[in-house]
Amino acid sequence: MARRSRKKKQSNSQTTVIIGIAVIALAGYLGFKVIGSSDKVDAKEFPLQSYVNDGNSLRGNKYQVTGEVFSKPFHDPARGQKIYVRVDVGEAKYPAGLPRDIGIFVPSTVQGPNLETKQNYTFVVKVINGGNLEALQYASQ
């Protein structure tokens, strides 16, 4: 009888360990999801044609812009950098005569990968005074 009860106790302790590991893994997964989702900003798709026609009318709104950086004319480590992006319009019909190039100011407080020319990035931008764009966050593609 002693042997049976010993085996039963080992089985219960193994089950407890397995359940404990599963609970810890689930808690870690849920914690990661909550932390990861708090960094996301709700942003609409960038209305390039409206921006080109009258960018100041979009002041105060947040948008998502995807495109290739083609120029970085200004960089001050204390303030930030000005970049120019060729916006990816995808499959959308966009008038051939309108420009697809926009300028974005990236403040030094915005963290992300190094911005390099000829690389694609997705920016979350806010339209500020004068129709200028300021990056709130960005990520490489």
C-alpha positions in Angstrom: 0.0 0.0 0.0 2.8 2.4 0.7 4.0 2.1 -2.9 0.6 3.0 -4.3 0.3 6.2 -2.2 3.8 7.2 -3.1 3.1 7.0 -6.8 -0.1 8.8 -6.4 1.7 11.7 -4.6 4.3 11.9 -7.4 1.6 12.1 -10.0 -0.2 14.9 -8.1 3.0 16.9 -7.8 3.7 16.6 -11.5 0.2 17.7 -12.3 0.6 20.7 -10.0 3.9 21.7 -11.7 2.4 21.4 -15.2 -0.6 23.5 -14.2 1.7 26.1 -12.6 3.8 26.3 -15.7 0.7 26.7 -17.9 -0.7 29.5 -15.6 2.7 31.4 -15.7 2.9 31.1 -19.5 -0.7 32.3 -19.9 0.0 35.3 -17.6 3.1 36.2 -19.5 1.3 36.0 -22.9 -1.6 38.2 -21.7 0.9 40.7 -20.1 2.8 40.9 -23.4 -0.5 41.5 -25.3 -1.6 44.3 -23.0 1.8 46.1 -23.0 2.2 45.7 -26.8 -1.3 47.1 -27.5 -0.8 50.2 -25.3 1.8 51.5 -27.7 -0.5 51.5 -30.6 -2.1 54.8 -31.7 -5.5 54.8 -33.5 -4.7 56.4 -36.9 -6.7 56.6 -40.1 -5.2 55.9 -43.5 -3.4 59.0 -44.8 -5.6 61.0 -47.3 -2.7 62.0 -49.7 -4.9 63.7 -52.3 -6.7 65.8 -49.6 -3.3 66.6 -48.0 -1.8 67.8 -51.3 -4.9 69.9 -52.0 -5.1 71.5 -48.6 -3.0 70.0 -45.8 -3.9 72.6 -43.2 -7.6 71.5 -43.3 -6.4 68.2 -41.8 -4.8 69.9 -38.8 -5.2 68.0 -35.5 -5.8 64.6 -37.1 -3.6 61.5 -36.8 -2.9 59.3 -39.8 -0.8 56.3 -40.8 1.6 56.9 -43.7 3.7 54.2 -45.4 6.5 55.0 -47.9 10.1 55.2 -48.8 12.4 57.8 -47.3 14.3 59.4 -50.2 15.9 62.5 -48.5 17.1 63.6 -45.0 18.1 67.2 -45.4 18.0 68.2 -41.7 19.1 66.5 -38.6 19.7 68.1 -35.2 20.2 65.5 -32.4 18.6 67.8 -29.9 15.5 68.7 -31.9 15.0 65.9 -34.4 15.1 65.4 -38.2 13.2 66.4 -41.3 12.7 63.6 -43.8 11.0 63.3 -47.1 8.9 60.3 -47.9 7.5 59.0 -51.2 4.1 57.8 -50.1 3.0 54.3 -51.1 -0.5 54.6 -52.6 -0.8 50.9 -53.3 -3.6 49.9 -55.6 -5.5 53.1 -55.1 -6.2 55.3 -58.2 -4.2 58.5 -57.6 -4.1 61.4 -60.1 -0.9 61.2 -62.1 -0.2 65.0 -61.9 -0.3 65.2 -58.1 2.9 64.7 -56.0 3.4 61.7 -53.8 6.3 63.2 -51.8 5.7 64.6 -48.3 7.9 66.0 -45.6 7.7 64.7 -42.0 9.4 66.1 -39.0 10.6 63.3 -36.6 11.2 64.8 -33.1 14.2 63.4 -31.2 11.9 62.2 -28.5 10.3 59.7 -30.9 12.0 56.3 -30.6 12.5 53.9 -33.5 15.0 52.3 -35.8 17.6 54.5 -37.6 15.9 56.3 -40.5 17.8 55.5 -43.7 17.2 56.6 -47.3 15.8 54.0 -49.8 14.1 52.2 -46.9 10.4 51.8 -46.3 8.7 52.8 -43.0 5.3 53.2 -41.6 4.7 56.4 -39.7 1.9 57.6 -37.4 1.8 61.3 -37.9 -0.2 64.2 -36.6 -1.0 67.2 -38.8 0.1 70.3 -37.0 0.0 74.1 -37.8 0.4 75.0 -41.5 -0.4 71.4 -42.6 3.0 70.2 -41.5 3.4 66.5 -40.5 5.0 65.5 -37.2 5.8 61.8 -36.4 4.3 60.3 -33.3 5.9 56.9 -33.9 7.3 54.8 -36.7 8.5 51.3 -37.6 10.5 49.8 -40.5 8.8 47.7 -43.1 
